[in-house]
Amino acid sequence: GAVVSQHPSWVICKSGTSVKIECRSLDFQATTMFWYRQFPKQSLMLMATSNEGSKATYEQGVEKDKFLINHASLTLSTLTVTSAHPEDSSFYICSARDRIKVSSRTEAFFGQGTRLTVV
Amino acid sequence: KNQVEQSPQSLIILEGKNCTLQCNYTVSPFSNLRWYKQDTGRGPVSLTIMTFSENTKSNGRYTATLDADTKQSSLHITASQLSDSASYICVVSGGAGSYQLTFGKGTKLSVIP
């Protein structure tokens, strides 16, 4: 099946620093990628939709200036958590859909996730 | 409001036993329903996808059912293995052409020897 690679798998950073998370579709092109956040024992919450070549669409309550999303190519989207604070500690997951096979039934492929801990 | 409710919240079963996980949804209009397996600290992996017209789909030891009239789905796991220990997430996609996904909170399954 299609592979979505997310990097790093875990990161620990100091409060006030920025952290970049990469999401790559390895064997397909993804016009759209999605970024989720998951707190312990909670479901995945959509943060934003990343569109190649245009601005990301953020969900209500998500600070676009804090969570910077760049989707510069059809196979790469990045999420940068700026000025991270301990409350940003969470599990961040990206997903992508195949550009060629887009339909409402198209499977979403998820990355492995990134465990962010801000100390 | 679109919602996906899963039960039970957690489940412990003996290795080799069967189990059934439940999913009720209120997403409208309905497009498809997906079951994912998520290992701790990993991203979700797709098990099955079912549209309105499909009422059962199997993937190895996993069998999902869908009743679009009652808006209920179940995931049945047969002959459980230790590696089945994970969270199982029900996800409903709404609207033709739409990619709005509504996630359930998942059922945490623990298979013990």
Interface residues (C-beta under 8 A of the other chain):
Chain A: G1 V4 Q6 T32 K41 Q42 S43 L44 M45 L46 F91 I93 S95 R97 S104 R105 E107 A108 F109 F110 G111 Q112 G113 R115
Chain B: S31 N32 R34 Y36 G41 R42 G43 P44 V45 S46 I49 T51 I89 S93 G95 A96 G97 S98 Y99 L101 F103 G104 K105 G106 K108
